[in-house]
Each structure stands twice: as structure tokens, then as C-alpha cells.
Amino acid sequence: MPGIHSRSERVARGVGRLLCVLGLLFLVVPIVIVMPLSFSGDSLFSYPMHGVSLRWYEALVQSDAWRRALRNSLIVGLGTTLIATALGTVAAVGLSRMRPRWRALLVGVLISPMIVPGVVIALGLFLFYSPLGLAGNLTGIVAAHTILGIPFVVITLSAALLSFDTNLMRAAANLGAAPFTAHRRVMLPLILPALVASALFVFVTSFDEFIVASFLAGPEQYTLPLQMWSGVHDDVNPTILAAATLFVLTSVLLLVAVEVLRRRTERLAGGERIARPPAR
């Protein structure tokens, strides 16, 4: 009987792994299959490819519309990252010191942009921003993306602060450090990996966001997702595949960096738990 049970467990684990691999392939293959077409010498999206060429990457670099879209995406992404990371950090630190009941209520409010449908948020922001003159310019898009990015910072830093030893802040205060100095010299170095990871999450979210930007951006404020959507409808050629390939590679690199920082944060938290003396 023990042998039968162990054999059935191995079979179940094998089936589970196979299903995971098939599910991963189902999600990844449609993305990967278009990437070689960006190197095609033809103007058609078809296999087999007739020749290999970098002409579409050259067209991407030489296009004023694509360069403007890239510039807008970088401006919006970097501006959103700076503002959302700063506001989310302050919110996460404040939440870590609140009573659990009020903390749960405020966390629900802060992460609501992740729960509410994007179309509802986009429409509400458009109606709110239009009288203020924030629709049709990059400032309004940065403000809107900041609202979408703050939940990622709050969630990531709140998880990191759970393992933070508050006795370190008390020790710094007893040694004469001002609150700002204690936060900068004691807390910030310990939560820095989580802070950088949350900033990368915000940048990826802003860089990839389409729905809100489509409501708030004018023709001169097109970001890369909007320019790709416009290219699909107006001028279909492999240039959009070149842009999509660069888009995917950038997102993958940023997500890999986030994962590396997440694991480093877990190792630091584990080291703190081991080094922390047992309570008496």
C-alpha cells in the first residue's frame, strides 16, 4: 500500500507539472511567435519568412510618431514612478503604525484602483480632469497613472515592513537621531530592495497602461501602447512587431529585476529573523 500511494503521488505531481507547462505555453507562445516576424524582410505577417532584415527596426527608429510615443512613455513612466513611489512609501510607513481596524479600512481605499474596472476609472478621471484642463496633456496622464501605481507601492512595502524591527527606530531615537534621520539611515537601507521593486512595478504598470491613457491623451501625447493600437488600425506593417518585441523584452527584463529584488528582500527578512534575539 505505501508503494501504491507513493506511485500515485508521483503520477499526480507529474500531471500537475505537465498541466502547468501546457498552461504556460498557452500564454507565452502567442507572444513569442510574433517576435521573429519583426526580423522579416516581407511586409506581410506570415510564415515562412522570406529573408531576414532589420528594416522594420530602422523604420521604428526613424519614425517621428514612434519616437514621440517613446519619449512620452518615458516621461510619463519616470514621472509616475517618482511621485507614486514617494506617496506610496509615506502611506505604507503610516499604515504600519496604525491600529489594525483602521489599517484594513485605509488599505482597502488605497488599493481600490486595482479592483475597480479600468474603464470606470478612465471615464471618471476624464470627467474630473476635463474642467481642470488636465485632459489632453502629459501632466494629467502622470497624475492618473500615479493613482494606478500607488497600490503596488503600498502592497509591496507593507509586506516588507511586516518584518521590520521597530526596536531599531527606538534605538536610533535613544541615540539622539531625529525622526527623518532615523528613517533615512536605519529604515531606508533595510527596505530599499522592496522600494526599488515597487518602483519597477509602478514603471511597468505606467509603461504598459492603455485604457486610461486612451481617454486622457491627445494625438501629441500618444504613448507606446496607444501608438501600437493606432498602428494596428491605420498602417499595418511589421514596424509594430518591432515595437512589440522591444516592448516585451523591456517588460521581461524589468520583471526579472523585480523578482531578483523580491528574493533579496526575503533573504534579508530571513536574516533579520535569525539574528533577532528571542523574546523573554
C-alpha positions in Angstrom: 0.0 0.0 0.0 2.7 2.6 0.8 4.3 1.9 -2.6 0.9 2.4 -4.4 0.3 5.7 -2.6 3.8 7.0 -3.4 3.4 6.0 -7.0 0.0 7.7 -7.3 1.5 10.8 -5.7 4.3 10.9 -8.2 1.8 10.5 -11.1 -0.3 13.3 -9.7 2.7 15.6 -9.4 3.8 14.7 -12.9 0.3 15.5 -14.3 0.3 18.8 -12.3 3.6 19.8 -13.8 2.5 18.9 -17.3 -0.6 21.0 -16.9 1.5 23.9 -15.6 3.8 23.6 -18.6 0.9 23.4 -21.1 -0.8 26.5 -19.4 2.5 28.4 -19.6 2.9 27.5 -23.3 -0.7 28.6 -24.0 0.1 32.0 -22.5 3.6 32.6 -23.9 3.5 31.1 -27.4 1.2 33.7 -28.9 3.6 36.4 -27.6 6.8 34.7 -28.7 5.6 33.6 -32.1 5.3 37.2 -33.4 8.8 38.2 -32.4 10.7 36.5 -35.3 8.3 38.2 -37.7 9.8 41.6 -36.7 13.0 40.5 -38.5 11.2 39.5 -41.7 12.1 41.1 -45.0 8.5 40.9 -46.1 5.7 43.4 -45.4 3.3 40.6 -44.5 2.7 38.8 -41.2 3.2 35.3 -42.3 5.4 32.2 -42.0 7.7 31.0 -43.6 9.8 34.2 -43.6 11.4 35.2 -46.8 14.7 36.7 -45.7 15.9 38.3 -42.5 16.1 42.1 -42.2 16.4 44.9 -39.7 14.4 47.3 -41.9 11.4 47.5 -39.5 13.7 48.4 -36.6 15.2 51.0 -38.7 11.8 52.3 -39.7 10.8 52.3 -36.0 13.9 54.5 -35.1 13.3 56.9 -38.0 9.6 57.4 -37.4 8.7 60.7 -35.7 5.5 59.2 -34.4 7.2 56.3 -32.7 10.0 58.4 -31.3 7.4 60.8 -29.8 5.5 57.9 -28.4 8.6 56.5 -26.8 9.5 59.9 -25.3 6.0 60.4 -23.9 6.1 56.9 -22.4 9.4 57.5 -20.7 8.3 60.9 -19.4 5.0 59.5 -18.1 6.7 56.4 -16.7 9.5 58.1 -14.9 7.3 60.9 -13.5 4.7 58.4 -12.3 7.4 56.2 -10.7 8.9 59.1 -8.7 5.6 60.5 -7.5 3.8 57.2 -6.8 6.8 55.7 -5.0 7.2 58.7 -2.8 3.5 58.9 -1.9 3.1 55.1 -1.5 6.2 54.9 0.8 4.7 57.6 3.1 1.4 55.8 3.0 2.9 52.4 3.8 5.0 53.7 6.7 2.0 55.4 8.1 -0.2 52.3 7.7 2.4 50.2 9.5 1.9 52.3 12.7 -1.9 52.3 12.7 -4.4 50.1 14.5 -5.4 47.0 12.6 -9.0 48.1 12.1 -8.2 51.5 10.6 -5.3 50.0 8.7 -7.6 47.5 6.9 -10.1 50.3 6.0 -7.4 52.5 4.5 -5.6 49.7 2.7 -9.0 48.9 1.0 -9.3 52.5 -0.1 -5.7 52.7 -1.3 -5.8 49.5 -3.4 -9.2 50.2 -4.8 -7.7 51.3 -8.2 -6.6 47.7 -8.6 -10.1 46.4 -8.1 -12.3 48.9 -9.9 -12.5 48.3 -13.7 -10.1 50.3 -15.8 -12.8 51.8 -18.0 -14.7 53.1 -14.9 -11.5 54.7 -13.6 -10.7 56.2 -17.0 -14.1 57.7 -17.5 -14.2 59.1 -14.0 -10.8 60.7 -14.4 -11.7 62.1 -17.8 -14.8 63.8 -16.4 -12.9 65.1 -13.4 -9.8 66.3 -15.3 -11.5 67.9 -18.2 -12.8 71.0 -16.3 -9.3 71.3 -14.7 -7.5 71.3 -18.0 -5.7 68.1 -17.2 -7.1 66.1 -20.1 -5.0 66.2 -23.3 -1.6 66.7 -21.7 1.1 64.6 -20.0 0.5 66.1 -16.6 -2.9 64.6 -16.4 -1.7 61.2 -17.6 1.1 61.3 -14.9 -1.5 62.1 -12.3 -3.8 59.3 -13.4 -1.0 56.8 -13.6 0.1 57.8 -10.1 -3.3 56.8 -8.8 -2.9 53.4 -10.5 0.7 52.9 -9.3 0.3 53.8 -5.6 -1.4 50.4 -4.7 1.7 48.5 -5.9 4.0 50.5 -3.7 1.7 50.2 -0.7 1.3 46.4 -1.0 5.0 45.7 -1.6 6.3 48.0 1.1 3.6 46.9 3.6 4.8 43.3 3.2 8.4 44.4 3.7 7.6 46.5 6.8 6.0 43.4 8.5 9.4 42.0 9.0 11.0 45.4 10.0 12.1 45.5 13.7 10.7 48.7 15.1 13.1 48.5 18.0 15.8 49.8 15.6 13.9 53.0 15.3 13.6 53.3 19.1 17.3 52.7 19.4 18.1 55.4 16.9 15.8 57.8 18.7 17.5 57.0 22.1 20.9 57.7 20.5 19.7 61.2 19.5 18.7 60.7 15.9 15.9 62.9 14.6 12.9 61.1 13.0 13.9 62.0 9.5 17.5 60.9 10.1 16.3 57.6 11.7 14.1 56.8 8.7 16.9 57.7 6.2 19.8 56.0 8.0 18.0 53.0 9.6 14.7 52.1 7.8 15.5 53.1 4.2 18.6 50.8 3.8 16.6 47.8 5.1 13.5 48.3 2.9 15.5 49.6 -0.2 15.1 46.3 -2.2 11.4 46.4 -1.7 11.3 50.1 -2.5 13.1 49.5 -5.8 10.9 46.6 -6.6 7.8 48.6 -6.0 9.2 51.4 -8.2 9.8 48.9 -11.0 6.2 47.7 -10.7 4.9 51.2 -11.0 7.1 51.9 -14.1 6.0 48.7 -15.8 2.3 49.5 -15.0 2.6 53.0 -16.4 4.6 52.0 -19.4 2.1 49.3 -20.4 -1.1 51.2 -19.4 -3.6 51.7 -22.3 -7.2 52.4 -21.1 -6.7 55.5 -19.0 -4.2 56.9 -21.5 -6.6 56.5 -24.3 -9.2 58.6 -22.5 -6.7 61.4 -21.5 -4.2 61.6 -24.3 -4.4 63.7 -27.4 -2.6 63.0 -30.6 0.6 64.6 -29.4 0.5 62.7 -26.1 0.3 59.2 -27.6 2.3 56.7 -25.5 3.7 53.5 -27.0 0.6 51.3 -26.3 -1.6 54.0 -28.0 0.8 54.3 -30.9 0.7 50.5 -31.3 -3.1 50.5 -31.2 -3.1 53.3 -33.8 -0.6 51.3 -36.0 -2.9 48.2 -35.9 -5.8 50.3 -37.3 -4.1 52.8 -39.6 -0.9 51.4 -41.1 -0.4 47.6 -40.5 3.2 46.6 -41.2 5.9 44.7 -39.3 7.1 48.0 -37.6 4.5 47.4 -35.0 6.0 43.9 -34.4 9.4 45.5 -33.9 7.9 47.8 -31.3 6.1 44.9 -29.7 9.3 42.9 -29.5 11.2 45.7 -27.8 8.2 46.2 -25.5 8.1 42.6 -24.4 11.9 42.4 -23.9 11.8 45.5 -21.7 8.9 44.2 -19.6 10.7 40.9 -19.2 13.9 42.5 -18.0 12.1 44.7 -15.6 10.1 41.8 -14.2 13.3 39.7 -13.8 14.8 42.6 -11.8 11.7 42.8 -9.6 11.9 39.0 -8.9 15.6 39.3 -8.0 14.9 42.2 -5.6 11.9 40.3 -4.1 14.2 37.3 -3.3 16.8 39.6 -1.9 14.2 41.1 0.4 13.1 37.7 1.6 16.7 36.7 2.3 17.2 40.0 4.3 14.0 39.4 6.2 15.1 35.8 7.0 18.4 37.0 8.2 16.8 39.5 10.4 14.6 36.9 12.0 17.6 34.6 12.6 19.7 37.5 14.1 16.9 38.8 16.3 17.2 37.6 19.9 14.3 35.5 21.2 11.8 37.4 23.3 11.9 36.7 27.1 
